[in-house]
Amino acid sequence: MHRNFILSQGVASIFSLATGVFGLLFEPKVRPAIRAWVRFALIFVISMPLAILSLRMRKYTGYYQIDDQGRPVHFLGTALPESIKGRFGLTRKKFLEQLKYG
């Protein structure tokens, strides 16, 4: 996984938690004071950049060809490549151990 993907998922989780807390604690007091279209506009303005970021980060999830250090070199695609079907994957740590002892 790309490092930015993990970051975007963390930001989305924090945003989700913050909106839940806001909805639970503050919304019943604020709702009568703000018109519906203003609430919608505020939610839209806040959530659209996060949605765009999430869509951009989705392209980094998938299968990569890696170098001797276990770093991604070439993106193979989001679908499982035919060359590795039926094989078990390795974590970066196990891959480096195999290089060290194998």
PyRosetta script that sets phi, psi and omega in degrees:
from pyrosetta import init, pose_from_sequence

init()
pose = pose_from_sequence("MHRNFILSQGVASIFSLATGVFGLLFEPKVRPAIRAWVRFALIFVISMPLAILSLRMRKYTGYYQIDDQGRPVHFLGTALPESIKGRFGLTRKKFLEQLKYG")
pose.set_psi(1, 144.2)
pose.set_omega(1, 177.8)
pose.set_phi(2, -76.4)
pose.set_psi(2, 144.8)
pose.set_omega(2, -177.0)
pose.set_phi(3, -59.7)
pose.set_psi(3, -36.7)
pose.set_omega(3, -180.0)
pose.set_phi(4, -68.6)
pose.set_psi(4, -28.5)
pose.set_omega(4, 177.8)
pose.set_phi(5, -64.6)
pose.set_psi(5, -43.6)
pose.set_omega(5, 178.3)
pose.set_phi(6, -63.4)
pose.set_psi(6, -40.2)
pose.set_omega(6, 178.4)
pose.set_phi(7, -62.7)
pose.set_psi(7, -45.4)
pose.set_omega(7, -179.1)
pose.set_phi(8, -66.1)
pose.set_psi(8, -35.3)
pose.set_omega(8, 177.0)
pose.set_phi(9, -66.6)
pose.set_psi(9, -37.8)
pose.set_omega(9, 176.9)
pose.set_phi(10, -64.9)
pose.set_psi(10, -42.7)
pose.set_omega(10, 178.2)
pose.set_phi(11, -63.8)
pose.set_psi(11, -41.8)
pose.set_omega(11, 179.0)
pose.set_phi(12, -64.4)
pose.set_psi(12, -37.4)
pose.set_omega(12, 178.2)
pose.set_phi(13, -67.0)
pose.set_psi(13, -42.3)
pose.set_omega(13, 178.1)
pose.set_phi(14, -64.5)
pose.set_psi(14, -41.5)
pose.set_omega(14, 177.9)
pose.set_phi(15, -62.2)
pose.set_psi(15, -42.5)
pose.set_omega(15, 179.3)
pose.set_phi(16, -63.3)
pose.set_psi(16, -43.0)
pose.set_omega(16, 177.8)
pose.set_phi(17, -64.2)
pose.set_psi(17, -42.5)
pose.set_omega(17, -179.4)
pose.set_phi(18, -64.6)
pose.set_psi(18, -42.0)
pose.set_omega(18, 178.6)
pose.set_phi(19, -68.2)
pose.set_psi(19, -33.9)
pose.set_omega(19, 176.5)
pose.set_phi(20, -65.3)
pose.set_psi(20, -44.0)
pose.set_omega(20, 178.3)
pose.set_phi(21, -65.1)
pose.set_psi(21, -42.6)
pose.set_omega(21, 178.1)
pose.set_phi(22, -60.9)
pose.set_psi(22, -44.4)
pose.set_omega(22, -179.7)
pose.set_phi(23, -64.7)
pose.set_psi(23, -33.9)
pose.set_omega(23, -179.0)
pose.set_phi(24, -77.1)
pose.set_psi(24, -42.7)
pose.set_omega(24, -172.7)
pose.set_phi(25, -95.4)
pose.set_psi(25, -44.3)
pose.set_omega(25, -170.6)
pose.set_phi(26, -102.7)
pose.set_psi(26, -28.9)
pose.set_omega(26, -173.9)
pose.set_phi(27, -59.5)
pose.set_psi(27, -41.7)
pose.set_omega(27, 179.5)
pose.set_phi(28, -60.2)
pose.set_psi(28, -28.3)
pose.set_omega(28, 179.0)
pose.set_phi(29, -84.2)
pose.set_psi(29, -32.6)
pose.set_omega(29, -174.8)
pose.set_phi(30, -88.8)
pose.set_psi(30, -29.3)
pose.set_omega(30, -174.0)
pose.set_phi(31, -52.6)
pose.set_psi(31, -45.7)
pose.set_omega(31, -179.3)
pose.set_phi(32, -66.3)
pose.set_psi(32, -23.4)
pose.set_omega(32, -176.0)
pose.set_phi(33, -85.6)
pose.set_psi(33, -19.7)
pose.set_omega(33, -176.1)
pose.set_phi(34, -117.1)
pose.set_psi(34, 136.5)
pose.set_omega(34, 178.9)
pose.set_phi(35, -70.0)
pose.set_psi(35, 156.9)
pose.set_omega(35, -175.6)
pose.set_phi(36, -61.5)
pose.set_psi(36, -42.7)
pose.set_omega(36, -177.8)
pose.set_phi(37, -67.8)
pose.set_psi(37, -29.9)
pose.set_omega(37, 176.7)
pose.set_phi(38, -69.9)
pose.set_psi(38, -42.0)
pose.set_omega(38, 177.0)
pose.set_phi(39, -61.1)
pose.set_psi(39, -43.8)
pose.set_omega(39, 178.8)
pose.set_phi(40, -61.6)
pose.set_psi(40, -44.2)
pose.set_omega(40, -179.4)
pose.set_phi(41, -62.6)
pose.set_psi(41, -41.0)
pose.set_omega(41, 179.2)
pose.set_phi(42, -64.1)
pose.set_psi(42, -45.1)
pose.set_omega(42, 178.9)
pose.set_phi(43, -64.2)
pose.set_psi(43, -40.6)
pose.set_omega(43, 179.9)
pose.set_phi(44, -63.6)
pose.set_psi(44, -45.5)
pose.set_omega(44, -178.2)
pose.set_phi(45, -64.7)
pose.set_psi(45, -36.0)
pose.set_omega(45, -179.2)
pose.set_phi(46, -77.4)
pose.set_psi(46, -39.7)
pose.set_omega(46, -172.6)
pose.set_phi(47, -84.6)
pose.set_psi(47, -23.9)
pose.set_omega(47, -177.5)
pose.set_phi(48, -63.4)
pose.set_psi(48, -45.6)
pose.set_omega(48, 177.3)
pose.set_phi(49, -60.7)
pose.set_psi(49, -36.1)
pose.set_omega(49, 178.3)
pose.set_phi(50, -68.0)
pose.set_psi(50, -38.0)
pose.set_omega(50, 178.1)
pose.set_phi(51, -66.0)
pose.set_psi(51, -41.7)
pose.set_omega(51, 178.8)
pose.set_phi(52, -64.7)
pose.set_psi(52, -42.7)
pose.set_omega(52, 177.8)
pose.set_phi(53, -61.7)
pose.set_psi(53, -41.3)
pose.set_omega(53, 179.7)
pose.set_phi(54, -64.0)
pose.set_psi(54, -41.5)
pose.set_omega(54, 178.6)
pose.set_phi(55, -66.6)
pose.set_psi(55, -36.8)
pose.set_omega(55, 178.2)
pose.set_phi(56, -67.6)
pose.set_psi(56, -36.5)
pose.set_omega(56, -176.7)
pose.set_phi(57, -77.3)
pose.set_psi(57, -18.6)
pose.set_omega(57, -179.2)
pose.set_phi(58, -63.9)
pose.set_psi(58, -27.6)
pose.set_omega(58, -178.1)
pose.set_phi(59, -68.4)
pose.set_psi(59, -14.5)
pose.set_omega(59, -178.8)
pose.set_phi(60, -88.1)
pose.set_psi(60, -10.1)
pose.set_omega(60, 179.2)
pose.set_phi(61, -87.2)
pose.set_psi(61, 134.2)
pose.set_omega(61, -179.7)
pose.set_phi(62, 156.2)
pose.set_psi(62, -151.9)
pose.set_omega(62, -176.2)
pose.set_phi(63, -110.9)
pose.set_psi(63, 137.8)
pose.set_omega(63, -177.5)
pose.set_phi(64, -126.1)
pose.set_psi(64, 149.8)
pose.set_omega(64, 166.7)
pose.set_phi(65, -85.9)
pose.set_psi(65, 134.1)
pose.set_omega(65, -175.2)
pose.set_phi(66, -116.3)
pose.set_psi(66, 158.7)
pose.set_omega(66, 178.9)
pose.set_phi(67, -90.6)
pose.set_psi(67, -170.8)
pose.set_omega(67, -177.2)
pose.set_phi(68, -66.8)
pose.set_psi(68, -19.7)
pose.set_omega(68, 179.7)
pose.set_phi(69, -93.6)
pose.set_psi(69, -1.6)
pose.set_omega(69, 179.2)
pose.set_phi(70, 85.2)
pose.set_psi(70, 14.2)
pose.set_omega(70, 178.5)
pose.set_phi(71, -93.4)
pose.set_psi(71, 144.2)
pose.set_omega(71, 179.4)
pose.set_phi(72, -66.7)
pose.set_psi(72, 135.0)
pose.set_omega(72, -179.5)
pose.set_phi(73, -112.2)
pose.set_psi(73, -46.7)
pose.set_omega(73, -174.0)
pose.set_phi(74, -136.6)
pose.set_psi(74, 130.3)
pose.set_omega(74, 178.4)
pose.set_phi(75, -79.0)
pose.set_psi(75, 121.2)
pose.set_omega(75, -178.1)
pose.set_phi(76, -87.5)
pose.set_psi(76, -31.5)
pose.set_omega(76, 179.1)
pose.set_phi(77, 142.8)
pose.set_psi(77, 173.8)
pose.set_omega(77, -179.5)
pose.set_phi(78, -84.8)
pose.set_psi(78, -24.6)
pose.set_omega(78, 178.7)
pose.set_phi(79, -87.6)
pose.set_psi(79, 153.9)
pose.set_omega(79, 179.5)
pose.set_phi(80, -65.2)
pose.set_psi(80, 120.8)
pose.set_omega(80, 179.7)
pose.set_phi(81, -64.7)
pose.set_psi(81, 147.9)
pose.set_omega(81, -179.6)
pose.set_phi(82, -61.0)
pose.set_psi(82, -32.7)
pose.set_omega(82, -175.5)
pose.set_phi(83, -68.0)
pose.set_psi(83, -19.1)
pose.set_omega(83, -178.8)
pose.set_phi(84, -117.7)
pose.set_psi(84, 11.1)
pose.set_omega(84, 177.7)
pose.set_phi(85, -65.6)
pose.set_psi(85, 136.4)
pose.set_omega(85, 179.0)
pose.set_phi(86, 84.5)
pose.set_psi(86, 1.2)
pose.set_omega(86, 178.9)
pose.set_phi(87, -106.6)
pose.set_psi(87, 153.1)
pose.set_omega(87, 177.0)
pose.set_phi(88, -87.1)
pose.set_psi(88, 143.0)
pose.set_omega(88, 178.6)
pose.set_phi(89, -82.4)
pose.set_psi(89, 167.0)
pose.set_omega(89, 178.5)
pose.set_phi(90, -123.3)
pose.set_psi(90, 147.4)
pose.set_omega(90, 170.0)
pose.set_phi(91, -79.2)
pose.set_psi(91, 165.9)
pose.set_omega(91, 179.7)
pose.set_phi(92, -60.7)
pose.set_psi(92, -39.0)
pose.set_omega(92, -179.2)
pose.set_phi(93, -63.2)
pose.set_psi(93, -46.2)
pose.set_omega(93, 180.0)
pose.set_phi(94, -67.3)
pose.set_psi(94, -35.3)
pose.set_omega(94, 177.8)
pose.set_phi(95, -61.7)
pose.set_psi(95, -46.2)
pose.set_omega(95, 179.9)
pose.set_phi(96, -67.1)
pose.set_psi(96, -33.6)
pose.set_omega(96, 176.3)
pose.set_phi(97, -65.2)
pose.set_psi(97, -39.7)
pose.set_omega(97, 178.1)
pose.set_phi(98, -63.0)
pose.set_psi(98, -39.8)
pose.set_omega(98, 177.9)
pose.set_phi(99, -65.0)
pose.set_psi(99, -38.0)
pose.set_omega(99, -177.0)
pose.set_phi(100, -70.2)
pose.set_psi(100, -43.0)
pose.set_omega(100, -174.7)
pose.set_phi(101, -103.7)
pose.set_psi(101, -12.5)
pose.set_omega(101, -174.7)
pose.set_phi(102, -96.2)
pose.dump_pdb("model.pdb")
